[in-house]
Amino acid sequence: QVQLVESGGGLVQAGDSLRLSCAVSGRTFNSYYMGWYRQAPGKQRELVATVTSGGNTNYADSVKGRFTISGDKTTVYLQMNSLKPEDTAVYYCNIDFGFFESWGQGTQVTVSS
């Protein structure tokens, strides 16, 4: 079993920065995808950014150039710069080993205009 715990969310103003962290515990494997997803009120959960065990990253168009994902299978970070009100959402951490995946409980990010 793998547990993920997010932290670092909060209330900020537009233009500010936040860094989210996701601590991973339990049995892990060397090949994985780790990602950050978000869900705004009334909307579906969407991908924000992913990083593979090989170090490849992928970003949603809406966050390219502003957000950076980094880390490894023990901890993954999401550095969020130049935050906008539309970034307001609950942010979830995910790890996917291909044959099973695990999600965190989410952390709220609220960006005021």
NUMAR-994993 format. One record per atom (N, C-alpha, C): residue in one letter; atom name; x, z, y. Coordinates in pm, whole numbers, plus 50000, padded with zeros to 5 digits. Layout:
BEGIN
+------+------+-------+-------+-------+
! rest ! atom !  east !    up ! north !
+------+------+-------+-------+-------+
!    A !   CA !     X !     Z !     Y !
...
+------+------+-------+-------+-------+
% end
This chain:
BEGIN
+------+------+-------+-------+-------+
! rest ! atom !  east !    up ! north !
+------+------+-------+-------+-------+
!    Q !    N ! 50085 ! 50000 ! 49881 !
!    Q !   CA ! 50000 ! 50000 ! 50000 !
!    Q !    C ! 50088 ! 50000 ! 50123 !
!    V !    N ! 50046 ! 49924 ! 50224 !
!    V !   CA ! 50122 ! 49912 ! 50348 !
!    V !    C ! 50035 ! 49960 ! 50463 !
!    Q !    N ! 50090 ! 50045 ! 50547 !
!    Q !   CA ! 50017 ! 50096 ! 50662 !
!    Q !    C ! 50083 ! 50044 ! 50790 !
!    L !    N ! 49998 ! 50006 ! 50886 !
!    L !   CA ! 50045 ! 49959 ! 51015 !
!    L !    C ! 49981 ! 50045 ! 51124 !
!    V !    N ! 50062 ! 50090 ! 51216 !
!    V !   CA ! 50013 ! 50172 ! 51327 !
!    V !    C ! 50061 ! 50112 ! 51458 !
!    E !    N ! 49966 ! 50069 ! 51540 !
!    E !   CA ! 49999 ! 50013 ! 51671 !
!    E !    C ! 50004 ! 50121 ! 51777 !
!    S !    N ! 50081 ! 50094 ! 51880 !
!    S !   CA ! 50087 ! 50183 ! 51996 !
!    S !    C ! 50131 ! 50102 ! 52117 !
!    G !    N ! 50115 ! 50162 ! 52235 !
!    G !   CA ! 50163 ! 50098 ! 52356 !
!    G !    C ! 50057 ! 50037 ! 52444 !
!    G !    N ! 49932 ! 50038 ! 52399 !
!    G !   CA ! 49827 ! 49982 ! 52483 !
!    G !    C ! 49798 ! 50071 ! 52602 !
!    G !    N ! 49716 ! 50021 ! 52691 !
!    G !   CA ! 49679 ! 50099 ! 52807 !
!    G !    C ! 49609 ! 50018 ! 52912 !
!    L !    N ! 49591 ! 50080 ! 53029 !
!    L !   CA ! 49527 ! 50015 ! 53143 !
!    L !    C ! 49634 ! 49980 ! 53245 !
!    V !    N ! 49642 ! 49853 ! 53278 !
!    V !   CA ! 49741 ! 49806 ! 53375 !
!    V !    C ! 49674 ! 49712 ! 53474 !
!    Q !    N ! 49747 ! 49677 ! 53578 !
!    Q !   CA ! 49697 ! 49581 ! 53676 !
!    Q !    C ! 49750 ! 49441 ! 53644 !
!    A !    N ! 49681 ! 49343 ! 53693 !
!    A !   CA ! 49725 ! 49205 ! 53675 !
!    A !    C ! 49868 ! 49190 ! 53728 !
!    G !    N ! 49951 ! 49121 ! 53651 !
!    G !   CA ! 50090 ! 49102 ! 53687 !
!    G !    C ! 50185 ! 49202 ! 53625 !
!    D !    N ! 50130 ! 49311 ! 53573 !
!    D !   CA ! 50213 ! 49414 ! 53510 !
!    D !    C ! 50257 ! 49372 ! 53371 !
!    S !    N ! 50340 ! 49457 ! 53311 !
!    S !   CA ! 50389 ! 49433 ! 53176 !
!    S !    C ! 50355 ! 49550 ! 53085 !
!    L !    N ! 50346 ! 49521 ! 52957 !
!    L !   CA ! 50328 ! 49622 ! 52853 !
!    L !    C ! 50407 ! 49578 ! 52731 !
!    R !    N ! 50451 ! 49676 ! 52652 !
!    R !   CA ! 50511 ! 49644 ! 52524 !
!    R !    C ! 50435 ! 49717 ! 52415 !
!    L !    N ! 50380 ! 49640 ! 52324 !
!    L !   CA ! 50312 ! 49696 ! 52208 !
!    L !    C ! 50411 ! 49709 ! 52093 !
!    S !    N ! 50392 ! 49814 ! 52016 !
!    S !   CA ! 50473 ! 49837 ! 51897 !
!    S !    C ! 50383 ! 49850 ! 51775 !
!    C !    N ! 50436 ! 49809 ! 51661 !
!    C !   CA ! 50363 ! 49823 ! 51535 !
!    C !    C ! 50462 ! 49875 ! 51431 !
!    A !    N ! 50437 ! 49996 ! 51387 !
!    A !   CA ! 50522 ! 50058 ! 51286 !
!    A !    C ! 50464 ! 50032 ! 51148 !
!    V !    N ! 50550 ! 49985 ! 51058 !
!    V !   CA ! 50509 ! 49950 ! 50923 !
!    V !    C ! 50566 ! 50051 ! 50824 !
!    S !    N ! 50484 ! 50101 ! 50736 !
!    S !   CA ! 50531 ! 50193 ! 50632 !
!    S !    C ! 50472 ! 50153 ! 50498 !
!    G !    N ! 50536 ! 50200 ! 50392 !
!    G !   CA ! 50490 ! 50165 ! 50258 !
!    G !    C ! 50579 ! 50058 ! 50196 !
!    R !    N ! 50530 ! 50007 ! 50085 !
!    R !   CA ! 50609 ! 49908 ! 50013 !
!    R !    C ! 50597 ! 49771 ! 50078 !
!    T !    N ! 50709 ! 49714 ! 50114 !
!    T !   CA ! 50709 ! 49581 ! 50175 !
!    T !    C ! 50797 ! 49487 ! 50093 !
!    F !    N ! 50792 ! 49359 ! 50129 !
!    F !   CA ! 50866 ! 49256 ! 50059 !
!    F !    C ! 50945 ! 49175 ! 50160 !
!    N !    N ! 51042 ! 49101 ! 50113 !
!    N !   CA ! 51133 ! 49035 ! 50204 !
!    N !    C ! 51077 ! 48910 ! 50269 !
!    S !    N ! 50976 ! 48850 ! 50211 !
!    S !   CA ! 50917 ! 48729 ! 50268 !
!    S !    C ! 50780 ! 48765 ! 50326 !
!    Y !    N ! 50761 ! 48738 ! 50454 !
!    Y !   CA ! 50638 ! 48781 ! 50520 !
!    Y !    C ! 50614 ! 48704 ! 50649 !
!    Y !    N ! 50491 ! 48713 ! 50695 !
!    Y !   CA ! 50454 ! 48679 ! 50831 !
!    Y !    C ! 50407 ! 48807 ! 50896 !
!    M !    N ! 50448 ! 48831 ! 51018 !
!    M !   CA ! 50392 ! 48941 ! 51095 !
!    M !    C ! 50333 ! 48884 ! 51222 !
!    G !    N ! 50222 ! 48940 ! 51262 !
!    G !   CA ! 50158 ! 48883 ! 51379 !
!    G !    C ! 50080 ! 48982 ! 51461 !
!    W !    N ! 50053 ! 48941 ! 51581 !
!    W !   CA ! 49964 ! 49013 ! 51671 !
!    W !    C ! 49840 ! 48926 ! 51694 !
!    Y !    N ! 49725 ! 48988 ! 51684 !
!    Y !   CA ! 49598 ! 48923 ! 51709 !
!    Y !    C ! 49524 ! 49007 ! 51812 !
!    R !    N ! 49423 ! 48948 ! 51873 !
!    R !   CA ! 49344 ! 49024 ! 51969 !
!    R !    C ! 49198 ! 48984 ! 51960 !
!    Q !    N ! 49114 ! 49078 ! 51998 !
!    Q !   CA ! 48971 ! 49053 ! 51998 !
!    Q !    C ! 48911 ! 49112 ! 52125 !
!    A !    N ! 48857 ! 49025 ! 52206 !
!    A !   CA ! 48789 ! 49066 ! 52328 !
!    A !    C ! 48642 ! 49090 ! 52296 !
!    P !    N ! 48573 ! 49168 ! 52378 !
!    P !   CA ! 48431 ! 49195 ! 52353 !
!    P !    C ! 48350 ! 49067 ! 52345 !
!    G !    N ! 48271 ! 49055 ! 52238 !
!    G !   CA ! 48186 ! 48939 ! 52222 !
!    G !    C ! 48256 ! 48813 ! 52174 !
!    K !    N ! 48385 ! 48825 ! 52143 !
!    K !   CA ! 48461 ! 48708 ! 52100 !
!    K !    C ! 48520 ! 48731 ! 51961 !
!    Q !    N ! 48560 ! 48623 ! 51898 !
!    Q !   CA ! 48624 ! 48632 ! 51767 !
!    Q !    C ! 48769 ! 48676 ! 51783 !
!    R !    N ! 48821 ! 48734 ! 51677 !
!    R !   CA ! 48962 ! 48770 ! 51677 !
!    R !    C ! 49045 ! 48643 ! 51680 !
!    E !    N ! 49150 ! 48643 ! 51762 !
!    E !   CA ! 49233 ! 48526 ! 51775 !
!    E !    C ! 49380 ! 48561 ! 51759 !
!    L !    N ! 49456 ! 48462 ! 51715 !
!    L !   CA ! 49599 ! 48481 ! 51700 !
!    L !    C ! 49666 ! 48483 ! 51837 !
!    V !    N ! 49760 ! 48576 ! 51853 !
!    V !   CA ! 49839 ! 48582 ! 51976 !
!    V !    C ! 49979 ! 48530 ! 51949 !
!    A !    N ! 50043 ! 48586 ! 51847 !
!    A !   CA ! 50181 ! 48545 ! 51817 !
!    A !    C ! 50215 ! 48587 ! 51675 !
!    T !    N ! 50303 ! 48511 ! 51611 !
!    T !   CA ! 50351 ! 48547 ! 51478 !
!    T !    C ! 50502 ! 48530 ! 51472 !
!    V !    N ! 50560 ! 48604 ! 51380 !
!    V !   CA ! 50702 ! 48589 ! 51350 !
!    V !    C ! 50718 ! 48595 ! 51198 !
!    T !    N ! 50801 ! 48506 ! 51145 !
!    T !   CA ! 50822 ! 48504 ! 51000 !
!    T !    C ! 50948 ! 48583 ! 50965 !
!    S !    N ! 50964 ! 48605 ! 50835 !
!    S !   CA ! 51084 ! 48674 ! 50788 !
!    S !    C ! 51210 ! 48592 ! 50817 !
!    G !    N ! 51192 ! 48462 ! 50839 !
!    G !   CA ! 51305 ! 48377 ! 50875 !
!    G !    C ! 51333 ! 48373 ! 51022 !
!    G !    N ! 51249 ! 48441 ! 51101 !
!    G !   CA ! 51271 ! 48449 ! 51244 !
!    G !    C ! 51199 ! 48344 ! 51325 !
!    N !    N ! 51118 ! 48263 ! 51262 !
!    N !   CA ! 51041 ! 48163 ! 51337 !
!    N !    C ! 50923 ! 48228 ! 51406 !
!    T !    N ! 50899 ! 48187 ! 51529 !
!    T !   CA ! 50789 ! 48243 ! 51607 !
!    T !    C ! 50687 ! 48136 ! 51643 !
!    N !    N ! 50567 ! 48181 ! 51668 !
!    N !   CA ! 50459 ! 48092 ! 51706 !
!    N !    C ! 50370 ! 48168 ! 51804 !
!    Y !    N ! 50322 ! 48098 ! 51908 !
!    Y !   CA ! 50242 ! 48163 ! 52011 !
!    Y !    C ! 50116 ! 48084 ! 52041 !
!    A !    N ! 50012 ! 48155 ! 52077 !
!    A !   CA ! 49893 ! 48088 ! 52131 !
!    A !    C ! 49930 ! 48026 ! 52264 !
!    D !    N ! 49869 ! 47912 ! 52295 !
!    D !   CA ! 49900 ! 47844 ! 52421 !
!    D !    C ! 49876 ! 47934 ! 52541 !
!    S !    N ! 49777 ! 48020 ! 52531 !
!    S !   CA ! 49739 ! 48104 ! 52645 !
!    S !    C ! 49844 ! 48210 ! 52680 !
!    V !    N ! 49936 ! 48236 ! 52588 !
!    V !   CA ! 50036 ! 48341 ! 52614 !
!    V !    C ! 50179 ! 48288 ! 52617 !
!    K !    N ! 50198 ! 48160 ! 52588 !
!    K !   CA ! 50333 ! 48103 ! 52588 !
!    K !    C ! 50399 ! 48123 ! 52723 !
!    G !    N ! 50525 ! 48167 ! 52719 !
!    G !   CA ! 50600 ! 48191 ! 52840 !
!    G !    C ! 50577 ! 48327 ! 52901 !
!    R !    N ! 50478 ! 48400 ! 52852 !
!    R !   CA ! 50450 ! 48535 ! 52905 !
!    R !    C ! 50472 ! 48643 ! 52800 !
!    F !    N ! 50441 ! 48613 ! 52675 !
!    F !   CA ! 50452 ! 48712 ! 52567 !
!    F !    C ! 50569 ! 48676 ! 52476 !
!    T !    N ! 50632 ! 48779 ! 52421 !
!    T !   CA ! 50740 ! 48760 ! 52325 !
!    T !    C ! 50722 ! 48853 ! 52207 !
!    I !    N ! 50724 ! 48797 ! 52087 !
!    I !   CA ! 50715 ! 48877 ! 51965 !
!    I !    C ! 50855 ! 48892 ! 51907 !
!    S !    N ! 50882 ! 49011 ! 51855 !
!    S !   CA ! 51013 ! 49035 ! 51795 !
!    S !    C ! 50999 ! 49147 ! 51693 !
!    G !    N ! 51106 ! 49165 ! 51614 !
!    G !   CA ! 51106 ! 49275 ! 51518 !
!    G !    C ! 51131 ! 49230 ! 51377 !
!    D !    N ! 51103 ! 49319 ! 51285 !
!    D !   CA ! 51123 ! 49292 ! 51144 !
!    D !    C ! 51012 ! 49359 ! 51065 !
!    K !    N ! 51029 ! 49372 ! 50933 !
!    K !   CA ! 50919 ! 49423 ! 50851 !
!    K !    C ! 50900 ! 49575 ! 50864 !
!    T !    N ! 50981 ! 49641 ! 50944 !
!    T !   CA ! 50958 ! 49783 ! 50967 !
!    T !    C ! 50889 ! 49809 ! 51101 !
!    T !    N ! 50918 ! 49725 ! 51198 !
!    T !   CA ! 50859 ! 49740 ! 51331 !
!    T !    C ! 50849 ! 49603 ! 51396 !
!    V !    N ! 50736 ! 49574 ! 51455 !
!    V !   CA ! 50721 ! 49450 ! 51530 !
!    V !    C ! 50671 ! 49484 ! 51670 !
!    Y !    N ! 50721 ! 49410 ! 51766 !
!    Y !   CA ! 50689 ! 49435 ! 51906 !
!    Y !    C ! 50621 ! 49313 ! 51966 !
!    L !    N ! 50544 ! 49341 ! 52070 !
!    L !   CA ! 50488 ! 49233 ! 52151 !
!    L !    C ! 50513 ! 49270 ! 52297 !
!    Q !    N ! 50608 ! 49202 ! 52357 !
!    Q !   CA ! 50635 ! 49221 ! 52499 !
!    Q !    C ! 50541 ! 49130 ! 52578 !
!    M !    N ! 50462 ! 49190 ! 52662 !
!    M !   CA ! 50362 ! 49115 ! 52738 !
!    M !    C ! 50394 ! 49126 ! 52886 !
!    N !    N ! 50426 ! 49015 ! 52948 !
!    N !   CA ! 50457 ! 49010 ! 53091 !
!    N !    C ! 50350 ! 48931 ! 53164 !
!    S !    N ! 50346 ! 48949 ! 53295 !
!    S !   CA ! 50252 ! 48875 ! 53379 !
!    S !    C ! 50110 ! 48881 ! 53322 !
!    L !    N ! 50067 ! 49001 ! 53291 !
!    L !   CA ! 49936 ! 49017 ! 53229 !
!    L !    C ! 49824 ! 48972 ! 53321 !
!    K !    N ! 49720 ! 48918 ! 53258 !
!    K !   CA ! 49603 ! 48868 ! 53330 !
!    K !    C ! 49478 ! 48942 ! 53281 !
!    P !    N ! 49374 ! 48946 ! 53362 !
!    P !   CA ! 49250 ! 49011 ! 53315 !
!    P !    C ! 49199 ! 48953 ! 53184 !
!    E !    N ! 49220 ! 48824 ! 53162 !
!    E !   CA ! 49172 ! 48763 ! 53038 !
!    E !    C ! 49253 ! 48805 ! 52915 !
!    D !    N ! 49360 ! 48880 ! 52935 !
!    D !   CA ! 49435 ! 48935 ! 52822 !
!    D !    C ! 49371 ! 49065 ! 52771 !
!    T !    N ! 49271 ! 49113 ! 52841 !
!    T !   CA ! 49202 ! 49235 ! 52798 !
!    T !    C ! 49140 ! 49217 ! 52661 !
!    A !    N ! 49175 ! 49306 ! 52570 !
!    A !   CA ! 49127 ! 49297 ! 52432 !
!    A !    C ! 49181 ! 49415 ! 52352 !
!    V !    N ! 49131 ! 49428 ! 52231 !
!    V !   CA ! 49195 ! 49515 ! 52133 !
!    V !    C ! 49297 ! 49431 ! 52059 !
!    Y !    N ! 49419 ! 49479 ! 52055 !
!    Y !   CA ! 49529 ! 49407 ! 51991 !
!    Y !    C ! 49557 ! 49469 ! 51853 !
!    Y !    N ! 49564 ! 49382 ! 51753 !
!    Y !   CA ! 49584 ! 49423 ! 51616 !
!    Y !    C ! 49714 ! 49366 ! 51561 !
!    C !    N ! 49782 ! 49446 ! 51483 !
!    C !   CA ! 49902 ! 49404 ! 51413 !
!    C !    C ! 49865 ! 49367 ! 51269 !
!    N !    N ! 49931 ! 49266 ! 51218 !
!    N !   CA ! 49904 ! 49218 ! 51082 !
!    N !    C ! 50035 ! 49185 ! 51013 !
!    I !    N ! 50042 ! 49216 ! 50883 !
!    I !   CA ! 50153 ! 49170 ! 50802 !
!    I !    C ! 50096 ! 49102 ! 50680 !
!    D !    N ! 50150 ! 48986 ! 50648 !
!    D !   CA ! 50097 ! 48903 ! 50539 !
!    D !    C ! 50212 ! 48865 ! 50447 !
!    F !    N ! 50203 ! 48909 ! 50323 !
!    F !   CA ! 50306 ! 48875 ! 50226 !
!    F !    C ! 50268 ! 48757 ! 50140 !
!    G !    N ! 50153 ! 48698 ! 50169 !
!    G !   CA ! 50107 ! 48583 ! 50092 !
!    G !    C ! 50008 ! 48620 ! 49984 !
!    F !    N ! 50035 ! 48728 ! 49912 !
!    F !   CA ! 49943 ! 48770 ! 49806 !
!    F !    C ! 49862 ! 48892 ! 49848 !
!    F !    N ! 49897 ! 48952 ! 49958 !
!    F !   CA ! 49812 ! 49050 ! 50021 !
!    F !    C ! 49857 ! 49069 ! 50165 !
!    E !    N ! 49765 ! 49124 ! 50245 !
!    E !   CA ! 49794 ! 49148 ! 50385 !
!    E !    C ! 49737 ! 49283 ! 50425 !
!    S !    N ! 49783 ! 49331 ! 50539 !
!    S !   CA ! 49736 ! 49459 ! 50588 !
!    S !    C ! 49721 ! 49451 ! 50739 !
!    W !    N ! 49625 ! 49528 ! 50793 !
!    W !   CA ! 49597 ! 49531 ! 50936 !
!    W !    C ! 49611 ! 49672 ! 50990 !
!    G !    N ! 49648 ! 49681 ! 51116 !
!    G !   CA ! 49646 ! 49808 ! 51186 !
!    G !    C ! 49507 ! 49836 ! 51242 !
!    Q !    N ! 49495 ! 49951 ! 51307 !
!    Q !   CA ! 49364 ! 49993 ! 51357 !
!    Q !    C ! 49336 ! 49938 ! 51496 !
!    G !    N ! 49437 ! 49885 ! 51561 !
!    G !   CA ! 49419 ! 49824 ! 51692 !
!    G !    C ! 49455 ! 49916 ! 51806 !
!    T !    N ! 49496 ! 49856 ! 51917 !
!    T !   CA ! 49525 ! 49931 ! 52040 !
!    T !    C ! 49464 ! 49854 ! 52157 !
!    Q !    N ! 49400 ! 49927 ! 52246 !
!    Q !   CA ! 49328 ! 49864 ! 52357 !
!    Q !    C ! 49423 ! 49831 ! 52471 !
!    V !    N ! 49413 ! 49709 ! 52518 !
!    V !   CA ! 49483 ! 49666 ! 52639 !
!    V !    C ! 49378 ! 49622 ! 52740 !
!    T !    N ! 49382 ! 49684 ! 52856 !
!    T !   CA ! 49289 ! 49651 ! 52963 !
!    T !    C ! 49367 ! 49614 ! 53088 !
!    V !    N ! 49340 ! 49494 ! 53140 !
!    V !   CA ! 49410 ! 49445 ! 53258 !
!    V !    C ! 49309 ! 49432 ! 53371 !
!    S !    N ! 49329 ! 49507 ! 53476 !
!    S !   CA ! 49238 ! 49501 ! 53590 !
!    S !    C ! 49288 ! 49400 ! 53693 !
!    S !    N ! 49193 ! 49342 ! 53764 !
!    S !   CA ! 49230 ! 49239 ! 53864 !
!    S !    C ! 49257 ! 49301 ! 54000 !
+------+------+-------+-------+-------+
% end
